[in-house]
Amino acid sequence: MFKDLMPSNYFSYYLIICSCRKDVIVTSSMLSCELAKVICVILLLAKEGNLKKQFNQWRLVNVFTTSSLTAAIYTLQNSLLQISYKNLDSLTFSILNQTKLLSTAFFTYLVLG
């Protein structure tokens, strides 16, 4: 169910960037999209009845030790993604965005064998 939220991630960035002026602040649009995703996840967890269980298992130290590097790379990627929305036409952006999938599959094959 949560994997279905990924396409909405890219769509929400595109919607914010294209519906706003060209001088939209990248960090504010990123924060608004991330906040919307957090709200969606909380609502889905509450709907499934797992919210209290997940909240009880959550520890701040574990979050920082396991995901700080990943979060930094994700933030950089989202910043570059929004800058590319503003500077590229839609066809070029779509082609470059799809090559991420192919290059990830190729390098995963090389690393894992």
C-alpha positions in Angstrom: 0.0 0.0 0.0 2.8 2.4 0.9 4.6 1.8 -2.4 1.5 3.3 -4.2 2.5 6.7 -2.6 5.7 7.0 -4.6 4.1 8.2 -7.9 2.2 10.8 -5.9 5.5 12.0 -4.6 6.7 13.0 -8.1 3.3 14.3 -9.0 3.0 16.5 -6.0 6.4 18.1 -6.8 5.4 18.6 -10.3 2.0 20.1 -9.3 3.6 22.6 -6.9 6.4 23.7 -9.2 4.2 24.0 -12.3 1.3 25.7 -10.7 3.4 28.3 -8.9 5.6 31.0 -10.3 9.1 30.2 -11.6 10.6 31.8 -8.5 9.1 29.3 -6.1 11.4 28.5 -3.1 12.7 25.0 -3.4 13.0 24.3 0.3 9.5 25.4 1.1 7.9 23.3 -1.6 10.0 20.3 -0.5 8.9 20.8 3.1 5.2 21.0 2.1 5.5 17.8 0.0 7.2 16.0 2.8 4.7 17.2 5.3 1.9 15.9 3.0 3.6 12.5 2.8 3.9 12.3 6.6 0.3 13.1 7.0 -0.7 10.4 4.4 1.5 7.8 6.2 0.0 8.6 9.6 -3.5 8.4 8.1 -2.7 5.0 6.5 -1.2 3.7 9.7 -4.2 4.8 11.7 -6.6 3.2 9.2 -4.7 -0.1 9.4 -4.6 0.1 13.2 -0.8 0.1 13.4 -0.2 3.7 14.5 0.1 3.0 18.2 2.3 -0.1 17.7 4.7 1.9 15.4 4.7 4.9 17.8 5.7 2.6 20.7 8.5 1.0 18.8 9.9 4.3 17.5 13.2 5.6 19.0 15.0 8.8 18.1 18.5 7.4 18.4 17.6 4.5 16.0 16.2 6.9 13.5 19.4 9.0 13.4 21.8 6.0 13.3 20.0 4.1 10.5 18.7 6.8 8.2 20.8 10.1 8.5 23.0 9.5 5.5 20.0 8.2 3.4 18.0 11.3 4.4 20.7 13.7 3.4 21.1 12.0 0.0 17.3 12.0 -0.4 17.1 15.7 0.4 19.8 16.5 -2.1 18.1 14.4 -4.7 14.7 16.2 -4.1 16.4 19.6 -4.3 18.0 18.7 -7.7 14.7 17.3 -8.9 12.8 20.5 -8.2 15.5 22.6 -9.8 15.3 20.4 -12.9 11.5 20.8 -13.0 12.1 24.5 -13.3 14.8 24.4 -15.9 14.0 21.5 -18.2 11.1 21.0 -20.6 8.7 18.2 -19.7 10.0 15.7 -22.3 13.6 16.0 -21.3 12.8 15.7 -17.7 10.7 12.6 -18.2 13.4 10.9 -20.2 16.1 11.7 -17.6 13.8 10.7 -14.8 13.1 7.3 -16.4 16.9 6.7 -17.0 17.2 6.6 -13.2 15.4 3.3 -13.1 17.5 1.8 -15.8 20.8 2.9 -14.3 19.8 1.7 -10.9 18.9 -1.7 -12.3 22.2 -1.9 -14.2 24.4 -0.9 -11.3 22.5 -3.2 -9.0 23.2 -6.0 -11.4 26.9 -5.1 -11.5 27.2 -4.9 -7.7 25.1 -7.9 -6.7 26.1 -10.1 -9.7 
